[in-house]
Amino acid sequence: MAMDAHDIERLIKEAFPDAKVEIKDLAGDGDHYSAKVVSAAFRGKTRVQQHQMVYGALQGRMGGALHALALTTAAE
C-alpha cells in the first residue's frame, strides 16, 4: 500500500517539530517521493547521520509502504 505525502510529512514533523519539510511525489504513484528536510536537530551531524535520523522518523516504513525516498537534508 502506498504512502501519502501528508503522512510522510507528519511523521517527520513529529520527530523534528522545527523541521521545514518539502515532499514531492516523483512518479505520481504515491510510491516514489523526494523530501527536503531542514532542522536544527541536524547540526553537527554528518549527512549519513541526518538521513538515518529521517529514516528513523519514518518508523520502518521505508522499503514497505514507502518504496523510494530521494532525501536531501540540511541543518538550520
Backbone torsions as a table, in degrees:
resi	resn	phi	psi	omega
1	MET	NA	132.3	-178.6
2	ALA	-71.2	161.1	180.0
3	MET	-109.4	141.2	179.1
4	ASP	-82.1	143.8	179.7
5	ALA	-57.2	-36.2	-180.0
6	HIS	-65.7	-35.2	177.7
7	ASP	-67.4	-40.2	177.5
8	ILE	-61.5	-48.7	180.0
9	GLU	-61.0	-42.6	-179.8
10	ARG	-60.3	-45.9	-179.9
11	LEU	-62.8	-41.7	179.8
12	ILE	-66.1	-43.9	-178.8
13	LYS	-69.4	-27.9	174.8
14	GLU	-64.9	-38.2	-179.5
15	ALA	-80.3	-33.1	-176.9
16	PHE	-132.0	81.2	-174.3
17	PRO	-57.3	-26.6	-178.8
18	ASP	-85.7	-4.0	-170.5
19	ALA	-66.0	142.8	166.4
20	LYS	-97.9	122.8	-173.3
21	VAL	-125.7	129.3	173.6
22	GLU	-123.3	122.4	-179.7
23	ILE	-116.3	134.9	175.3
24	LYS	-128.7	135.4	174.3
25	ASP	-85.3	109.0	-171.9
26	LEU	-73.8	-32.7	-174.3
27	ALA	-116.1	-3.1	-178.3
28	GLY	74.0	13.3	-176.7
29	ASP	-109.7	2.1	-178.5
30	GLY	67.7	18.6	-175.2
31	ASP	-127.7	-18.2	-177.0
32	HIS	-129.3	110.3	-175.0
33	TYR	-123.4	161.0	164.1
34	SER	-119.2	147.8	179.3
35	ALA	-138.1	135.6	171.4
36	LYS	-114.3	123.4	-177.1
37	VAL	-126.9	124.0	178.3
38	VAL	-121.0	123.6	-177.4
39	SER	-151.2	146.8	174.7
40	ALA	-64.9	-23.5	-179.9
41	ALA	-62.8	-18.9	-178.4
42	PHE	-85.9	-7.4	-178.6
43	ARG	-57.4	130.9	178.1
44	GLY	80.2	0.6	180.0
45	LYS	-100.4	148.9	174.5
46	THR	-72.8	165.5	178.1
47	ARG	-59.1	-41.2	179.4
48	VAL	-62.7	-43.9	178.9
49	GLN	-63.1	-40.6	178.0
50	GLN	-60.2	-46.1	-179.7
51	HIS	-64.1	-40.9	178.1
52	GLN	-61.7	-36.9	178.2
53	MET	-63.7	-42.7	179.6
54	VAL	-67.4	-44.2	178.4
55	TYR	-59.6	-38.3	176.6
56	GLY	-62.1	-38.7	178.9
57	ALA	-64.3	-26.0	-179.1
58	LEU	-80.8	0.9	170.0
59	GLN	51.3	48.8	174.5
60	GLY	78.3	9.8	-178.5
61	ARG	-81.5	-17.0	177.5
62	MET	-62.8	133.4	179.7
63	GLY	84.8	-8.5	177.7
64	GLY	-117.2	-98.7	179.3
65	ALA	-64.0	-29.1	179.3
66	LEU	-114.8	107.7	-173.5
67	HIS	-75.9	-46.2	-175.0
68	ALA	-143.6	135.4	177.7
69	LEU	-138.8	111.4	174.1
70	ALA	-83.4	113.2	-168.5
71	LEU	-110.2	132.5	171.9
72	THR	-124.5	127.9	179.8
73	THR	-127.9	156.4	176.8
74	ALA	-156.7	152.7	174.7
75	ALA	-86.5	142.0	178.6
76	GLU	-88.4	NA	NA
